[in-house]
Amino acid sequence: MPKLAERWSTFLEQCKRTKNPNKQALDAALKRLLDVSASAAGLAALAPILGGVAVGLRTTMGTPILFRQQRPGKDDKPFELLKFRTMRDPKPGEEGPEHDGARITRLGAFLRATSIDELPTLLNVLRGDMSLVGPRPLLMRYLDRYTPEQRRRHEVKPGVTGWAQMNGRNALSWEEKFAHDVWYVDHQSTLLDLQILLATVGKVLKRDGISQDNHATMPEFFARTPDE
């Protein structure tokens, strides 16, 4: 009986996730239209800020101005993420992520606090690598550390902002963040995306959940062992 109950529960969950193909196609088209129109308008409107930041970074840290890194996208397909650079080059012995906090410059800290460092990711949205709303793209090395449920966050394109960002951002634990990501995968809609985008403005202005204590953003994610 417990096995039958578990199978029935799994079946019901799968039924919840099954969507009308026509509605899925319409939602995908609307989402892409929103992504392209909003990101193009944003880049055009913010061009003076982007130019000013580029000059400031070139003056204080030299080149490169942009931070580029491979991140996993939809269905784990890698793409090159673009952000403004916020950290100086590492000195000897500063190669690990535990030294990231010490390497953030004064300008870099301001860019992170205001989320201006994220603006170049709008280019990723235009390219189709990302969406405006979706789970945040993390590191490639995390792929083998997810549980099957956590890995479902890659069933959709990663986003500039997302449901986890609206519910705590980097102040959340990894498990809480992944749970929010999977919830978004199962409940995504154009209306929800618009709500998240509007709420993002308030979060950015309040500067909520930018980082965890003693970390530039969050500590390294490691898979939990069965006894943890």
C-alpha positions in Angstrom: 0.0 0.0 0.0 2.8 2.6 0.7 4.3 1.8 -2.7 0.9 2.2 -4.4 0.4 5.5 -2.5 3.8 6.8 -3.6 3.1 5.9 -7.2 -0.3 7.6 -7.1 1.3 10.7 -5.6 3.9 10.7 -8.4 1.2 10.3 -11.0 -0.8 13.2 -9.6 2.3 15.4 -9.6 3.0 14.6 -13.3 -0.6 15.4 -14.1 -0.2 18.8 -12.5 2.9 19.5 -14.7 1.2 18.4 -17.9 0.2 21.5 -19.9 -1.8 22.1 -23.0 0.7 22.2 -26.0 -1.1 25.1 -27.7 -1.1 27.1 -24.5 2.6 26.3 -24.0 3.4 27.5 -27.5 1.4 30.8 -26.9 3.1 31.3 -23.5 6.5 30.7 -25.0 5.8 33.2 -27.9 4.6 35.9 -25.4 7.6 35.3 -23.1 10.0 35.7 -26.0 8.2 38.9 -27.2 8.4 40.3 -23.7 12.1 39.4 -23.5 13.1 40.9 -26.8 11.1 44.1 -26.5 11.9 44.9 -22.9 15.6 44.0 -23.1 16.1 46.1 -26.3 14.3 49.0 -24.8 16.3 48.7 -21.6 19.6 48.6 -23.3 18.7 51.7 -25.4 17.4 53.7 -22.4 20.3 52.7 -20.2 23.0 53.3 -22.8 24.4 56.4 -20.9 24.7 54.4 -17.7 26.3 51.5 -19.5 28.8 53.8 -21.1 29.7 55.6 -17.9 30.2 52.3 -16.0 32.4 51.0 -18.8 34.6 54.2 -18.6 34.8 53.9 -14.8 35.8 50.2 -14.9 38.4 50.9 -17.6 39.9 53.7 -15.5 39.9 51.8 -12.1 40.6 48.2 -13.2 41.6 48.3 -16.8 40.5 45.6 -19.1 38.5 43.5 -19.5 35.4 45.5 -18.7 33.0 42.6 -19.0 33.1 39.4 -16.9 32.5 36.4 -19.1 31.8 32.9 -17.8 30.3 29.7 -19.1 27.0 28.9 -17.3 24.4 26.2 -17.9 21.2 27.3 -19.7 18.0 25.4 -20.6 18.5 21.7 -20.7 22.0 22.2 -19.3 23.3 23.7 -22.6 26.2 26.0 -21.7 26.3 29.7 -22.8 28.6 32.7 -22.1 27.2 34.9 -19.4 28.0 38.6 -19.6 28.2 40.9 -16.6 30.2 44.0 -15.6 33.4 43.2 -13.9 33.3 43.8 -10.1 36.6 42.2 -8.9 40.2 43.0 -9.4 42.6 40.3 -10.6 43.6 37.9 -7.9 46.9 38.2 -6.2 49.0 35.1 -5.4 47.0 32.9 -3.1 43.6 34.5 -3.9 42.5 32.2 -6.6 39.7 30.5 -4.7 36.1 31.7 -4.3 36.6 32.2 -0.6 38.7 35.3 -1.5 36.0 36.9 -3.7 34.9 39.3 -1.0 38.4 40.8 -0.6 38.8 41.2 -4.4 35.6 43.3 -4.9 36.5 46.9 -5.6 34.7 50.0 -4.2 33.1 50.5 -7.6 32.4 46.8 -7.9 30.6 46.8 -4.6 28.4 49.7 -5.7 27.6 47.9 -9.0 26.6 44.8 -7.1 24.5 46.7 -4.5 22.6 48.5 -7.2 22.5 45.4 -9.5 24.0 47.5 -12.3 26.6 44.8 -12.8 23.7 42.6 -14.2 22.8 45.0 -17.0 25.0 43.4 -19.7 23.0 40.2 -19.2 20.2 41.9 -21.2 22.5 41.0 -24.2 22.1 37.4 -23.2 18.3 37.9 -23.3 18.4 39.3 -26.8 20.6 36.4 -28.0 18.1 34.0 -26.6 20.4 32.4 -24.0 18.4 33.8 -21.1 15.0 35.2 -20.3 14.1 38.2 -18.2 12.5 35.9 -15.7 13.7 32.4 -14.7 16.1 30.6 -12.3 19.4 32.4 -12.0 22.2 30.7 -14.0 24.7 29.1 -11.6 28.1 27.4 -12.1 28.8 24.6 -14.5 30.4 22.5 -11.8 27.1 22.5 -9.8 25.4 20.3 -12.4 26.5 17.0 -10.9 25.6 18.1 -7.4 21.8 18.6 -7.9 19.2 16.2 -6.9 16.9 15.1 -9.7 14.2 17.5 -8.4 16.7 20.4 -8.1 17.9 19.8 -11.6 14.4 20.6 -12.9 15.4 24.3 -12.6 17.1 23.8 -16.0 13.8 22.8 -17.8 13.4 26.5 -18.6 15.8 29.3 -19.7 17.7 31.0 -16.8 16.6 34.5 -16.0 18.0 37.9 -15.1 15.6 37.8 -12.1 13.3 35.1 -10.8 10.9 33.8 -8.1 13.8 33.0 -5.8 15.0 36.6 -6.0 11.6 37.8 -5.0 11.6 35.5 -1.9 15.0 36.3 -0.4 17.6 36.3 -3.1 21.0 35.4 -1.7 19.7 35.4 1.9 18.1 32.1 1.2 19.7 28.7 1.7 20.5 26.7 -1.4 17.7 24.3 -0.7 15.2 27.1 -0.3 16.4 28.8 -3.5 16.1 25.6 -5.6 12.6 24.9 -4.2 11.5 28.4 -5.4 13.2 27.8 -8.8 11.3 24.5 -9.3 8.1 26.1 -8.1 8.5 28.7 -10.9 9.1 26.0 -13.5 5.7 24.4 -12.6 3.8 27.7 -12.4 5.4 30.0 -15.0 3.1 32.3 -16.9 3.2 35.7 -18.6 1.2 37.3 -15.7 3.6 35.8 -13.1 6.6 37.1 -15.1 5.2 40.6 -15.1 4.6 40.4 -11.4 8.2 39.3 -10.8 9.6 42.1 -13.0 7.6 44.7 -11.2 8.6 43.4 -7.8 12.2 43.3 -8.9 12.3 47.1 -9.0 11.4 47.3 -5.3 13.9 44.7 -4.4 16.7 46.5 -6.2 15.9 49.8 -4.6 15.8 48.2 -1.1 19.0 46.3 -1.9 17.6 43.2 -0.1 19.4 39.9 0.1 22.5 41.0 -1.9 24.8 38.5 -0.1 25.1 36.3 2.9 27.4 37.2 5.8 31.1 36.8 5.1 30.5 36.0 1.4 30.6 38.1 -1.8 27.2 36.5 -2.7 26.7 33.0 -1.4 28.9 30.1 -0.2 29.8 27.3 -2.6 27.0 24.8 -3.2 27.8 21.2 -2.4 25.4 18.2 -2.7 24.1 17.0 0.7 25.0 13.5 1.8 22.2 11.2 2.8 22.8 11.6 6.5 22.8 15.4 6.4 
